[in-house]
Amino acid sequence: MTSRLHGWKIIGIGCLIFGLTGSLYPLHALQFGRPLKTDILDNADKPIAKALIYIDYFEILDMNSKLLGKVGIVNANGIFQLFLAKGDSPRTLAGWAANRELYDRRDQLVGYYDWSSYWVYAYSVSGKRLGKAKCIAFRGYCAAGIAAYLTGLFDSTQKIN
């Protein structure tokens, strides 16, 4: 009886440790479909929006958790491309991104994005830094999503023909 009880203690402790490490190690969260969460900061390092980073897409939310836009990765003719969709409708294309450049639907350059090992940055066409966010995984499309938000591509009042 004591060996059986001892076995359950080991299983219980193992589950506790696995659960704690799963919640402490953010990349482990992606395995179970939970997003990595980060704040989008303006130039004064104040949070102005939120980002949810999943394995295959990225969401931008305002500070009240209203969906503003999504970034998805699409394989088109063997080339992976980033597409930006507004949050008001799943079929409202806002623009696209490639080679650290951000374009609107009319293929006009609207900004740049870049990343380091920890931060992602967004820049205007003139080179002014618009803001940043912490992003430890999937930095390329994380940076594109941050730049899309900071350049106004996800703004619902923006009219793109």
C-alpha positions in Angstrom: 0.0 0.0 0.0 2.8 2.5 0.8 4.6 1.8 -2.5 1.4 2.5 -4.4 0.9 5.8 -2.4 4.6 6.7 -3.0 4.0 6.2 -6.8 1.0 8.6 -6.8 3.1 11.2 -4.9 5.8 11.0 -7.6 3.2 11.4 -10.3 1.6 14.3 -8.5 4.9 16.1 -8.0 5.9 15.4 -11.6 2.6 16.9 -12.8 3.1 19.9 -10.6 6.6 20.5 -11.9 5.5 20.0 -15.5 2.7 22.5 -15.0 4.9 25.1 -13.4 7.6 24.8 -16.1 5.0 25.0 -18.8 3.7 28.3 -17.4 7.1 29.7 -16.7 8.6 28.8 -20.1 6.7 30.8 -22.7 7.7 28.8 -25.8 6.2 25.7 -24.1 2.8 27.6 -24.2 2.9 27.6 -28.0 2.8 23.8 -28.0 -0.6 23.8 -26.5 -2.0 26.7 -28.6 -1.7 29.4 -26.0 -0.3 32.7 -27.4 2.7 34.6 -26.2 1.6 38.0 -25.0 3.4 41.3 -25.3 2.7 45.0 -25.1 3.3 47.3 -28.0 5.2 50.4 -26.8 5.3 53.9 -28.3 8.5 56.0 -28.5 8.0 57.0 -24.8 7.9 53.2 -23.9 4.3 53.5 -22.9 2.0 50.5 -23.7 -0.5 51.5 -26.5 -1.7 48.1 -27.7 -1.3 44.3 -27.1 -0.1 41.5 -29.3 -0.9 37.8 -29.2 1.7 35.7 -31.0 0.7 32.2 -32.1 2.8 29.7 -34.1 1.2 30.5 -37.5 -0.4 33.9 -37.0 -0.3 37.1 -34.9 -3.0 39.3 -33.5 -3.0 43.0 -32.6 -5.5 44.1 -29.9 -6.2 47.6 -28.5 -5.8 48.1 -24.7 -9.5 47.1 -24.3 -8.7 43.7 -26.1 -10.6 44.7 -29.3 -9.1 42.9 -32.3 -7.5 45.4 -34.7 -5.7 43.2 -37.1 -3.9 39.9 -37.9 -0.7 38.9 -39.6 -0.6 35.5 -41.3 2.0 33.6 -43.3 1.0 32.3 -46.7 2.9 30.1 -49.1 2.3 31.5 -52.6 4.1 29.8 -55.4 6.7 28.4 -53.1 7.5 31.8 -51.5 6.3 32.6 -48.0 4.7 36.0 -47.7 3.2 37.9 -44.8 -0.3 39.2 -45.2 -2.0 41.8 -43.0 -5.7 41.7 -42.4 -7.8 44.2 -40.6 -9.7 43.0 -37.5 -13.1 44.3 -38.6 -13.5 41.6 -41.2 -11.5 38.5 -42.0 -11.4 39.5 -45.7 -10.3 43.1 -45.4 -6.7 43.0 -46.6 -4.6 45.8 -45.1 -1.3 45.1 -46.8 1.7 42.8 -47.0 5.3 42.6 -45.8 8.5 41.3 -47.2 12.2 41.9 -46.7 11.6 44.1 -43.7 9.4 46.5 -45.7 5.7 47.1 -45.1 3.3 47.8 -48.0 -0.4 48.8 -48.1 -2.9 47.3 -50.5 -1.8 49.6 -53.3 1.7 48.3 -53.0 3.0 51.6 -51.6 5.8 51.5 -49.0 4.4 52.6 -45.6 7.2 51.6 -43.2 10.0 49.3 -42.2 10.5 46.8 -39.5 13.5 45.2 -37.9 14.4 43.0 -34.9 17.1 42.1 -32.5 17.3 39.0 -30.3 14.7 40.5 -27.9 13.1 43.5 -29.4 11.2 44.2 -32.6 11.0 47.8 -34.0 8.8 49.7 -36.4 10.0 52.7 -38.5 8.3 55.2 -40.7 9.3 55.6 -44.4 11.5 58.6 -43.3 13.3 56.3 -40.8 11.8 57.6 -37.6 11.3 54.9 -35.0 7.6 54.5 -34.2 7.7 52.0 -31.4 8.8 48.6 -30.3 7.7 45.4 -28.6 9.4 42.5 -26.8 9.2 39.4 -29.0 11.3 36.3 -28.3 9.7 34.1 -31.0 8.7 34.5 -34.6 10.3 37.9 -34.7 9.9 38.5 -38.4 6.1 38.4 -38.5 5.9 39.8 -35.0 7.9 42.9 -36.2 5.7 43.2 -39.3 2.5 43.1 -37.2 3.9 45.7 -34.8 4.9 47.9 -37.8 1.5 47.5 -39.4 -0.2 48.7 -36.2 2.2 51.6 -35.6 2.0 52.8 -39.3 -1.8 52.8 -39.2 -2.5 49.9 -41.5 -5.0 48.4 -39.0 -6.7 51.7 -38.3 -10.4 51.2 -39.1 -10.8 54.8 -40.2 -8.1 54.5 -42.8 -9.5 54.3 -46.3 -7.5 52.0 -48.6 -8.8 51.6 -52.2 
